[in-house]
Amino acid sequence: MKFPTRPLLLTLTVVAFSVLLLNRVQAGGSHYFPPVADPVVKEECGSCHLAFAPSMLPASSWQRMMANLKDHFGDDATVDDALKAKITDYLVKNAADTGGQRYGDKLLRGVSPSNAPLRITELPKWLREHRKVPDWEWRHKDVRTRANCVACHGEAERGYYED
């Protein structure tokens, strides 16, 4: 039996490395969450704040949030019933425990989907990732709220939350 030649081994190594690298790129890294792709949802939700990736919360959180738009974190975000149904359907289909599982798993580890918070900023992984941010930074005039991801993550609108 003849052993593979050096060029063949090198080629196999390069192919294996490329497959690993490509998987990482396709996944978008550990801080990637696919942004909202539906233009209506992006416009409605994004008119007041970043249209958060549905894969950042489980379906139950999105359903509870959409059921109480009259008091959407202190604001009235009420929309007509047809629009509400469309937005809810999109968020639920792409939630962390449904269509967005590939991405949402990392943020929801250890969180019961039936008892998940409504705020992404209350998820244990989010809290761990941001524990070293000093309080004064949250109060900075360009930040003002923990939900203002784009203040620190310049590529958040494209789904990238790396520092």
Disulfide bonds with the S-S distance in Angstrom:
none
